[in-house]
Amino acid sequence: MASTFPLNIVTPEKTVLSETVQAVQLPAAGGSLGILAGHAPLLAELSVGECVVRLPNGAQEQLVIAGGFVEVSREQVTVLADTAEFAADIDVNRAEASLARAREMLAKLDAGAAAEMDRATADAEMRRAQAAIRIGGRR
């Protein structure tokens, strides 16, 4: 049997997942990050994308993660995500509507400092919606 470790995925609203797992793959700011039992301690920034959790029974869970951090210690892995949603819970229609709103907002922006903040918000929303559509559409 492969080694396992405790994984906790939490958002500001709730604990999304608290399981003993064999592996987790996360969307890190610098690329995909794979973590197995015994991984060296690490603190990394997360980006928007797919999180794949491999359970001890061989099953996998897919989630959409949007930003945050991962902390790997010798005892456990903790994901502090801005948002996290299981693929099975994604409403693709809602994600498509969110994508359309973000694109509309981007199209209406003017130049200026306030517009740059709005652009960053709309861009982040667009990336979250695109990831949700991609991952939720696989079901």
VOGU-3710 file (C-alpha; in Angstrom, 3 decimals, decimal comma):
1> mastfplniv> 0,000/0,000/0,000  1,296/3,451/-0,920  2,024/6,008/1,751  -0,726/8,454/2,637  -1,018/11,847/4,291  -3,791/14,101/5,637  -5,070/16,703/3,162  -7,270/19,627/4,158  -8,762/21,963/1,561  -10,397/24,990/3,142
11> tpektvlset> -11,921/28,218/1,869  -12,972/31,268/3,871  -16,489/29,777/4,024  -15,888/26,107/4,885  -13,751/23,001/4,926  -14,209/21,553/1,445  -12,245/18,335/1,933  -10,516/16,669/4,876  -9,230/13,224/3,886  -6,261/10,916/4,036
21> vqavqlpaag> -4,921/10,754/0,481  -2,141/9,217/-1,607  -1,438/12,283/-3,760  -2,664/15,712/-4,739  -1,961/17,752/-7,848  -2,523/21,493/-7,594  -2,485/24,486/-9,948  0,472/26,458/-8,579  1,420/29,933/-9,751  4,539/28,543/-11,460
31> gslgilagha> 2,859/25,463/-12,964  1,356/22,211/-11,761  2,508/20,961/-8,355  2,334/17,274/-7,420  2,570/16,226/-3,783  3,126/12,723/-2,421  3,706/11,513/1,151  7,108/12,609/2,420  7,239/15,751/0,275  9,636/18,404/1,538
41> pllaelsvge> 8,047/21,268/3,480  6,780/23,929/1,114  4,669/27,058/0,906  3,421/27,950/-2,585  0,945/30,304/-4,195  -1,936/28,700/-6,085  -3,522/29,854/-9,312  -6,807/28,987/-11,016  -7,144/25,438/-12,266  -7,801/21,804/-11,567
51> cvvrlpngaq> -6,939/20,055/-8,321  -6,793/16,258/-8,554  -6,899/14,251/-5,322  -5,983/10,550/-5,411  -7,596/8,576/-2,578  -6,126/5,387/-1,051  -8,798/3,220/-2,740  -7,612/4,434/-6,163  -10,543/6,789/-6,724  -9,918/10,387/-7,737
61> eqlviaggfv> -11,697/13,623/-6,884  -11,453/16,671/-9,135  -11,979/20,208/-7,903  -11,641/23,681/-9,332  -9,316/25,783/-7,180  -9,122/29,540/-7,607  -6,147/31,127/-5,902  -4,778/30,828/-2,411  -1,823/28,968/-0,934  -0,705/25,437/-0,162
71> evsreqvtvl> 1,341/24,576/2,902  3,150/21,238/2,952  4,499/20,178/6,342  5,922/16,859/7,478  2,542/15,989/9,038  -0,037/17,217/6,496  -0,922/19,295/3,457  -3,224/22,287/3,865  -4,740/24,126/0,923  -6,048/27,586/1,788
81> adtaefaadi> -8,045/28,372/-1,338  -9,946/31,505/-2,258  -12,573/29,165/-3,746  -12,771/25,397/-4,237  -15,574/23,412/-5,818  -15,921/19,710/-6,625  -16,347/18,956/-10,331  -19,603/17,142/-9,544  -21,012/20,310/-7,948  -20,225/22,652/-10,829
91> dvnraeasla> -23,206/24,192/-12,567  -21,827/24,606/-16,099  -24,687/26,933/-17,100  -23,892/29,219/-14,164  -20,186/29,141/-15,097  -21,008/30,014/-18,717  -23,133/32,968/-17,539  -20,275/34,103/-15,302  -17,859/33,877/-18,223  -20,191/35,975/-20,384
101> raremlakld> -20,471/38,630/-17,628  -16,681/38,770/-17,227  -16,161/39,143/-20,977  -18,790/41,882/-21,094  -17,121/43,713/-18,214  -13,720/43,493/-19,945  -15,170/44,855/-23,168  -16,621/47,921/-21,364  -13,492/48,952/-19,457  -11,708/52,217/-20,185
111> agaaaemdra> -8,086/53,062/-19,427  -7,020/54,220/-15,968  -6,067/52,897/-12,545  -9,632/52,015/-11,517  -10,125/50,210/-14,811  -6,973/48,153/-14,176  -8,401/46,928/-10,858  -11,693/46,095/-12,570  -9,757/44,393/-15,388  -7,892/42,211/-12,877
121> tadaemrraq> -11,172/41,245/-11,189  -12,888/40,460/-14,495  -9,856/38,531/-15,743  -9,763/36,421/-12,555  -13,506/35,744/-12,864  -13,044/34,763/-16,497  -10,251/32,282/-15,634  -12,381/30,763/-12,810  -15,370/30,373/-15,130  -13,256/28,841/-17,905
131> aairiggrr> -11,768/26,303/-15,475  -15,222/25,444/-14,110  -16,605/24,936/-17,617  -13,648/22,763/-18,625  -13,691/20,603/-15,496  -17,452/20,551/-14,902  -18,078/19,658/-18,537  -16,130/16,375/-18,154  -18,827/14,811/-15,972
//
